[in-house]
Amino acid sequence: MIAAEIQLWIILAFLVILITGILIWPILRVKSDRNIPREAYDIKIYKDQLLEIETDLERGHLMPDQGKAARLEINRRMLDSSDNQEKLGEPNKSYYRNIIPIIISISAPVGAVLLYLNLGNPSKPDQPFSDREANRVASQTQQQRNLIEATNKMVAHLKRNPEDLRGWTLLARSYLMNSYYADAVSAFAEAYRLSDGDPELAVDYAEALSLAEKSVVTQEAFALFEKALEIDNKNAKARYYLGMFEAQQGNVRSALQAWVDLVSISDKDAPWLPVVRKKINSAAKELGIDAEKIKPTIAAQKKAITAQNANDKALVDNTLTKGPTTTDIETAMGMTEEDRLEMIESMVERLAMKMKKNPKDKLGWLRLERAYRVMGKTMRANEAAAQAAKLP
């Protein structure tokens, strides 16, 4: 170990000397050049000028008398230069200008060595790749470990209870979140069969089918999205993927209109809007038109007028354990948008606090999951789902 350290320091010392020499040499060379007599530079220039005159005479660019006059003038200057013993530069003035780069050139490698002596450890072995991978796995968040554990428990539970709709739904969403799309398709197929055509499950099932085919909307997925919209014509995910289907079929103009309609009926802070607007801009660019000039259809405009109040009511209905009173709903519907959102969020937070005090309430966790999903808080919804999956 000691021999290895000595060898390391020898290599470092050699590199420091080499790099310092490379940095300082140009400075020292410039300094030495400043002591060369000016006449040496002047005479060289004059000789070059004489050669140029001879070349111009040969090419006919100068008349003989012009060339003779030019040679006499240059010879006169050469005689004047030989009497001038002035040195190049002013060493006294350039001293400080030269010493500063030298100091920096030396201090940089010396400082690096001192820093390494303070912080480095040449005797410490490198970390193998296998250990790095183990550390990466160990650094997974508690939330991820909880989800994996909950998924394993749910699989075991469904083997004993194959008709558990909620169990299949939670398992399918867990697979989908972890990008196990083929497994998600199988789980969603069971959940959808047991739900008797639930539109929300139809959309999730269709999304899993599309993702399993690398985001290609298949005919089976298209049929599920269409069926879901027949029941819930404001379903944002279904509308988005139907636009994707149109684009993949080459109907870019129809896809563009579908996405514009989706933006018009969505809340202004809906989490999917950035993705949809990106699709709109891309489609408009492909068509060579201005996206701002595409207006929502009349049907979409009508939906946009009533969508906010309807969404607020649905969110309130799915938030509280006991449900809001009629007065609560009427009050919420008459509030401004900001006041309504604040009231709804406070209801959800009250439910979340209640679940912290009573974590064994599986139904409460499921209600909290539903509320978070409606609000677009996917991560919190998944956490609530994981808590519910742990309970019998």
C-alpha positions as CSV (number, residue, x, y, z in Angstrom):
1,M,0.0,0.0,0.0
2,I,2.8,2.4,0.9
3,A,4.7,1.6,-2.3
4,A,1.5,2.4,-4.3
5,E,1.1,5.7,-2.6
6,I,4.8,6.7,-3.3
7,Q,4.3,5.7,-6.9
8,L,1.1,7.9,-7.1
9,W,2.9,10.9,-5.6
10,I,5.8,10.5,-8.1
11,I,3.4,10.6,-11.0
12,L,1.5,13.6,-9.5
13,A,4.8,15.5,-9.0
14,F,5.9,14.8,-12.6
15,L,2.5,16.0,-14.0
16,V,2.6,19.1,-11.8
17,I,6.1,20.0,-13.1
18,L,5.2,19.3,-16.7
19,I,2.0,21.3,-16.6
20,T,3.6,24.2,-14.8
21,G,6.4,24.3,-17.3
22,I,4.0,24.3,-20.2
23,L,2.1,27.2,-18.7
24,I,5.2,29.3,-17.8
25,W,7.3,28.7,-20.9
26,P,5.3,31.1,-23.2
27,I,5.5,33.8,-20.5
28,L,9.3,33.5,-20.1
29,R,9.7,33.3,-23.9
30,V,7.8,36.6,-24.4
31,K,9.9,38.2,-21.7
32,S,13.2,37.1,-23.4
33,D,12.0,38.3,-26.7
34,R,11.6,41.7,-25.3
35,N,15.4,42.1,-24.8
36,I,16.1,41.6,-28.6
37,P,17.2,44.9,-30.3
38,R,14.5,46.6,-32.3
39,E,16.8,46.9,-35.3
40,A,16.7,43.2,-35.9
41,Y,13.0,43.3,-36.5
42,D,13.2,46.5,-38.5
43,I,15.9,45.1,-40.8
44,K,14.0,41.9,-41.4
45,I,10.9,44.0,-42.4
46,Y,13.0,46.1,-44.8
47,K,14.5,43.1,-46.4
48,D,11.0,41.7,-47.1
49,Q,10.0,45.0,-48.6
50,L,13.1,45.0,-50.9
51,L,12.1,41.5,-52.1
52,E,8.5,42.7,-52.8
53,I,9.9,45.6,-54.8
54,E,12.0,43.2,-56.9
55,T,9.0,41.0,-57.5
56,D,6.9,44.0,-58.6
57,L,9.6,45.1,-61.0
58,E,9.7,41.7,-62.6
59,R,5.9,41.6,-63.0
60,G,5.9,45.1,-64.4
61,H,3.8,46.5,-61.5
62,L,6.5,49.2,-61.0
63,M,8.5,51.3,-63.4
64,P,12.4,51.2,-63.1
65,D,12.6,54.7,-61.7
66,Q,9.9,54.0,-59.2
67,G,11.7,50.8,-58.1
68,K,15.0,52.7,-57.7
69,A,13.3,55.4,-55.6
70,A,11.7,52.8,-53.4
71,R,15.0,50.9,-52.9
72,L,16.8,54.1,-51.9
73,E,14.1,55.0,-49.4
74,I,14.3,51.5,-47.8
75,N,18.1,51.6,-47.7
76,R,17.9,54.9,-45.9
77,R,15.6,53.5,-43.3
78,M,17.9,50.5,-42.8
79,L,20.8,52.8,-42.1
80,D,18.7,54.8,-39.6
81,S,17.6,51.6,-37.9
82,S,21.2,50.3,-37.6
83,D,22.0,53.4,-35.5
84,N,19.0,52.8,-33.2
85,Q,19.9,50.5,-30.3
86,E,16.4,50.8,-28.6
87,K,15.2,47.6,-27.0
88,L,11.8,46.1,-27.4
89,G,9.3,46.7,-24.7
90,E,9.9,48.1,-21.2
91,P,10.9,45.3,-18.8
92,N,10.4,47.3,-15.7
93,K,6.8,48.0,-16.6
94,S,6.1,44.5,-17.8
95,Y,7.6,42.8,-14.7
96,Y,4.3,42.8,-12.7
97,R,2.3,41.9,-15.8
98,N,4.5,38.8,-16.2
99,I,4.8,37.7,-12.6
100,I,1.0,37.5,-12.0
101,P,0.5,34.7,-14.7
102,I,3.5,32.9,-13.3
103,I,2.1,32.9,-9.8
104,I,-1.3,31.7,-11.0
105,S,0.4,28.9,-13.1
106,I,2.2,27.7,-10.0
107,S,-0.5,28.1,-7.4
108,A,-3.2,26.2,-9.5
109,P,-1.4,22.8,-9.4
110,V,-0.1,23.4,-5.9
111,G,-3.6,24.3,-4.6
112,A,-5.0,21.1,-6.3
113,V,-2.4,19.0,-4.5
114,L,-3.1,20.7,-1.1
115,L,-6.9,20.2,-1.6
116,Y,-6.3,16.5,-2.4
117,L,-4.2,16.1,0.7
118,N,-7.0,17.5,2.7
119,L,-10.0,15.7,1.1
120,G,-8.6,12.8,-0.9
121,N,-7.8,9.3,0.1
122,P,-5.7,7.3,-2.4
123,S,-5.9,4.2,-0.3
124,K,-9.7,4.0,-0.5
125,P,-10.7,1.3,-3.1
126,D,-13.1,2.1,-6.0
127,Q,-16.7,1.1,-5.6
128,P,-17.6,-1.8,-7.9
129,F,-20.5,-1.4,-10.2
130,S,-22.4,-4.2,-8.4
131,D,-22.2,-2.2,-5.2
132,R,-23.4,0.9,-6.9
133,E,-26.4,-1.0,-8.2
134,A,-27.1,-2.4,-4.8
135,N,-26.9,1.1,-3.3
136,R,-29.3,2.4,-6.0
137,V,-31.8,-0.3,-5.1
138,A,-31.4,0.4,-1.4
139,S,-32.0,4.1,-2.0
140,Q,-35.5,3.5,-3.3
141,T,-38.0,5.6,-1.5
142,Q,-40.2,4.2,1.2
143,Q,-43.2,4.9,-1.1
144,Q,-41.7,2.6,-3.8
145,R,-41.1,-0.2,-1.4
146,N,-44.6,0.1,0.0
147,L,-46.0,-0.1,-3.5
148,I,-44.0,-3.2,-4.3
149,E,-45.0,-4.8,-1.1
150,A,-48.6,-3.9,-1.6
151,T,-48.5,-5.4,-5.2
152,N,-47.1,-8.7,-3.9
153,K,-49.8,-8.9,-1.3
154,M,-52.5,-8.0,-3.8
155,V,-51.4,-10.8,-6.1
156,A,-51.6,-13.3,-3.3
157,H,-55.0,-11.9,-2.2
158,L,-56.4,-12.2,-5.8
159,K,-55.4,-15.8,-6.0
160,R,-57.7,-16.5,-3.1
161,N,-60.4,-14.0,-4.2
162,P,-60.5,-13.8,-8.0
163,E,-63.8,-11.9,-8.0
164,D,-62.5,-8.9,-6.1
165,L,-63.0,-6.0,-8.4
166,R,-61.2,-3.4,-6.3
167,G,-58.3,-5.7,-5.9
168,W,-57.9,-6.2,-9.6
169,T,-58.2,-2.4,-10.2
170,L,-55.5,-1.6,-7.6
171,L,-53.2,-4.3,-9.0
172,A,-53.7,-3.1,-12.6
173,R,-52.9,0.5,-11.7
174,S,-49.9,-0.6,-9.7
175,Y,-48.6,-2.5,-12.8
176,L,-49.3,0.5,-15.0
177,M,-47.5,2.9,-12.7
178,N,-44.4,0.7,-12.7
179,S,-44.5,0.3,-16.6
180,Y,-45.5,-3.4,-16.5
181,Y,-47.9,-2.8,-19.3
182,A,-48.6,-6.4,-20.4
183,D,-49.4,-7.3,-16.7
184,A,-51.5,-4.1,-16.5
185,V,-53.5,-5.2,-19.5
186,S,-54.3,-8.6,-18.0
187,A,-55.3,-7.1,-14.7
188,F,-57.4,-4.4,-16.3
189,A,-59.2,-7.0,-18.4
190,E,-60.3,-8.8,-15.2
191,A,-61.3,-5.6,-13.5
192,Y,-63.3,-4.4,-16.6
193,R,-65.1,-7.7,-16.9
194,L,-66.1,-7.6,-13.2
195,S,-67.2,-3.9,-13.4
196,D,-69.9,-4.5,-16.1
197,G,-68.4,-1.8,-18.3
198,D,-67.3,0.9,-15.9
199,P,-66.3,3.9,-18.1
200,E,-63.3,4.9,-16.0
201,L,-62.0,1.3,-16.1
202,A,-62.6,1.2,-19.8
203,V,-60.4,4.2,-20.3
204,D,-57.6,2.8,-18.0
205,Y,-57.8,-0.5,-19.8
206,A,-57.6,1.1,-23.2
207,E,-54.6,3.2,-22.1
208,A,-52.8,0.1,-20.9
209,L,-53.5,-1.6,-24.3
210,S,-52.1,1.4,-26.1
211,L,-49.0,1.6,-23.9
212,A,-48.4,-2.1,-24.3
213,E,-48.2,-1.4,-28.1
214,K,-45.7,1.5,-27.6
215,S,-48.4,4.2,-27.5
216,V,-50.2,3.0,-30.6
217,V,-53.9,3.2,-30.1
218,T,-55.2,-0.2,-31.3
219,Q,-58.7,-0.9,-32.6
220,E,-59.6,-2.6,-29.4
221,A,-58.4,0.5,-27.4
222,F,-60.3,2.8,-29.8
223,A,-63.5,0.9,-29.2
224,L,-63.1,1.2,-25.4
225,F,-62.4,4.9,-25.5
226,E,-65.5,5.5,-27.7
227,K,-67.6,3.5,-25.4
228,A,-66.4,5.4,-22.4
229,L,-67.2,8.7,-24.0
230,E,-70.7,7.6,-24.7
231,I,-71.2,7.4,-20.9
232,D,-68.9,10.3,-19.9
233,N,-68.3,12.7,-22.8
234,K,-66.0,14.9,-20.7
235,N,-63.4,12.2,-20.0
236,A,-60.1,13.9,-20.8
237,K,-58.0,10.8,-21.2
238,A,-60.4,9.2,-23.7
239,R,-60.5,12.4,-25.7
240,Y,-56.8,12.7,-25.8
241,Y,-56.2,9.1,-27.0
242,L,-59.0,9.4,-29.6
243,G,-57.0,12.3,-31.0
244,M,-53.9,10.2,-30.9
245,F,-55.9,7.5,-32.9
246,E,-56.9,10.1,-35.5
247,A,-53.3,11.3,-35.9
248,Q,-52.0,7.7,-36.2
249,Q,-54.5,7.1,-39.0
250,G,-53.3,10.1,-40.9
251,N,-56.2,12.4,-39.9
252,V,-54.1,15.1,-38.4
253,R,-56.7,17.8,-38.8
254,S,-59.3,15.7,-36.9
255,A,-56.7,15.0,-34.2
256,L,-56.0,18.7,-33.9
257,Q,-59.7,19.5,-33.5
258,A,-60.1,16.8,-30.8
259,W,-57.2,18.2,-28.8
260,V,-58.4,21.8,-29.1
261,D,-61.9,20.7,-27.9
262,L,-60.2,18.9,-25.0
263,V,-58.4,22.1,-23.9
264,S,-61.6,24.1,-24.1
265,I,-63.5,21.8,-21.7
266,S,-60.6,21.3,-19.3
267,D,-59.9,23.3,-16.1
268,K,-57.2,25.9,-16.7
269,D,-54.9,24.2,-14.2
270,A,-55.6,20.6,-15.4
271,P,-52.4,18.6,-15.3
272,W,-52.7,17.2,-18.8
273,L,-52.9,20.6,-20.5
274,P,-49.1,21.0,-21.2
275,V,-49.0,17.7,-23.0
276,V,-52.2,18.4,-25.0
277,R,-50.9,21.9,-26.0
278,K,-47.6,20.4,-27.2
279,K,-49.6,18.0,-29.4
280,I,-51.7,20.8,-30.7
281,N,-48.6,22.8,-31.7
282,S,-47.0,19.8,-33.3
283,A,-50.1,19.0,-35.3
284,A,-50.5,22.6,-36.4
285,K,-46.9,22.8,-37.5
286,E,-47.3,19.6,-39.5
287,L,-50.4,21.1,-41.2
288,G,-48.7,24.5,-41.7
289,I,-51.5,26.4,-39.9
290,D,-51.7,28.7,-36.9
291,A,-52.9,26.7,-33.9
292,E,-54.5,29.9,-32.4
293,K,-56.9,30.1,-35.3
294,I,-58.4,26.6,-34.5
295,K,-61.5,27.2,-32.4
296,P,-63.4,24.5,-30.4
297,T,-66.5,23.0,-31.9
298,I,-69.9,24.3,-30.7
299,A,-70.5,21.1,-28.8
300,A,-67.2,21.6,-27.0
301,Q,-68.0,25.2,-26.2
302,K,-71.3,24.2,-24.6
303,K,-69.6,21.6,-22.5
304,A,-67.0,24.1,-21.4
305,I,-69.8,26.4,-20.0
306,T,-71.1,23.7,-17.5
307,A,-68.0,21.6,-17.0
308,Q,-66.5,23.6,-14.1
309,N,-69.6,23.4,-11.9
310,A,-70.2,19.7,-12.7
311,N,-66.7,18.7,-11.9
312,D,-66.8,20.6,-8.6
313,K,-69.9,18.8,-7.6
314,A,-68.5,15.4,-8.5
315,L,-65.3,16.1,-6.6
316,V,-67.2,17.2,-3.5
317,D,-69.4,14.1,-3.7
318,N,-66.4,11.8,-3.7
319,T,-64.3,13.5,-1.0
320,L,-65.9,13.3,2.4
321,T,-66.7,10.1,4.2
322,K,-70.2,11.1,5.1
323,G,-70.6,13.4,2.1
324,P,-71.4,17.1,2.0
325,T,-74.8,18.5,2.8
326,T,-77.0,20.2,0.3
327,T,-76.1,23.5,1.7
328,D,-72.4,22.7,1.2
329,I,-72.9,21.9,-2.4
330,E,-75.0,25.0,-3.1
331,T,-72.4,27.1,-1.3
332,A,-69.6,25.6,-3.4
333,M,-71.5,26.1,-6.6
334,G,-72.0,29.8,-5.9
335,M,-68.3,30.5,-5.0
336,T,-65.6,31.9,-7.2
337,E,-63.3,29.3,-8.8
338,E,-60.5,30.0,-6.3
339,D,-62.9,29.7,-3.4
340,R,-64.4,26.5,-4.6
341,L,-61.0,24.9,-5.1
342,E,-59.9,26.0,-1.6
343,M,-63.0,24.6,-0.1
344,I,-62.6,21.3,-1.9
345,E,-58.9,21.0,-1.0
346,S,-59.7,21.7,2.6
347,M,-62.3,18.8,2.5
348,V,-59.7,16.5,1.1
349,E,-57.1,17.5,3.7
350,R,-59.6,16.9,6.5
351,L,-60.1,13.4,5.1
352,A,-56.4,12.9,4.9
353,M,-55.9,14.0,8.5
354,K,-58.7,11.6,9.5
355,M,-57.0,8.7,7.8
356,K,-53.7,9.5,9.7
357,K,-55.6,9.1,12.9
358,N,-57.5,6.0,11.8
359,P,-55.2,4.2,9.3
360,K,-57.2,1.0,9.5
361,D,-60.2,2.4,7.6
362,K,-59.8,0.8,4.2
363,L,-62.9,2.5,2.8
364,G,-61.5,5.9,3.9
365,W,-58.3,5.2,2.0
366,L,-60.2,4.3,-1.1
367,R,-62.2,7.5,-0.9
368,L,-59.0,9.5,-0.4
369,E,-57.5,7.8,-3.4
370,R,-60.5,8.7,-5.5
371,A,-60.4,12.3,-4.4
372,Y,-56.7,12.7,-5.2
373,R,-57.2,11.2,-8.6
374,V,-60.0,13.6,-9.5
375,M,-57.7,16.4,-8.4
376,G,-54.9,15.2,-10.6
377,K,-52.6,14.4,-7.6
378,T,-51.5,11.0,-8.9
379,M,-48.6,10.3,-6.5
380,R,-50.8,10.9,-3.5
381,A,-53.6,8.8,-5.0
382,N,-51.1,5.9,-5.4
383,E,-50.0,6.3,-1.8
384,A,-53.6,6.1,-0.6
385,A,-54.1,3.1,-2.9
386,A,-51.1,1.4,-1.4
387,Q,-52.4,2.0,2.1
388,A,-55.7,0.5,1.2
389,A,-54.1,-2.6,-0.4
390,K,-52.3,-3.4,2.9
391,L,-55.6,-3.7,4.7
392,P,-57.8,-6.9,4.6
